[in-house]
Amino acid sequence: MSTHKMVIVVRKDLNMRKGKLASQASHAAQEAILIRDENNVPSLKTSPDVLAWLASDYKKVVVSVNSEAELLSLMEQARELGLNHHLVQDLGHTEFHGQKTYTALALGPAPALAVDALSGHLPLL
């Protein structure tokens, strides 16, 4: 059984095309395990939670929320708890009429119990 997991939360209210939704979820998952230097060059985070997740089965679950407010509330809760996370803001080049829009949030990798405490009530996508 995996002790670490990542939950990716996407906004259903945006009615993103399937490809766009998959892209945004992928961005969230990727960026949650990276750190970027001052030149935006990525490297792997070496926190114990990220390393434990990488050493196990990379468990990921995708769930949904119905608003930006719900997404941002989860992000704030993760921040307050010190839980690894990454919020994706799309630049609006292909959807959202040129407006920057928050689309997805990765919670974790972190201990499954901590991630589930924030996201366990959310419906699977």
Residue, then its C-alpha position, 0 to 999 in steps of 0.5 A: m500500500s502506498t503511503h504517499k500520493m498526489v491528488i490533482v484537483v481540476r475545475k469542472d465549471l470551466n468546461m475545458r475540452k478533454g485535451k485541455l483538462a488533461s494538459q492542465a492536470s499534467h502541468a499540476a502533477q509535473e510542477a508539484i515535483l519540480i523546483r525552479d531556480e532564478n532562471n526558471v530552470p527546473s530540477l527535482k524537489t528532493s523533499p522526503d515526501v517527493l522522494a518517498w512518492l517516487a520510490s513507491d508507485y506514483k499514486k495519483v488520483v484526479v478529482s474535481v471542484n466546481s469553482e475557482a473559490e473551491l480550488l483556491s481554498l484547497m490551495e490555501q489549506a495546503r499552504e497553511l498545513g505545509l503540504n506540497h502543492h502546485l496551483v496551475q494558472d493557464l495563460g488563456h492563449t487557447e481557451f478562456h478568452g485571453q484571461k489568465t485562469y486557475t485551472a488545476l491544483a496538485l496536492g502532494p506528493a505527501p502522506a496519503l492521510a494528509v492529502d485525503a484530509l483535504s481532498g477525500h470528500l471530492p468526487l472523482l473526475 
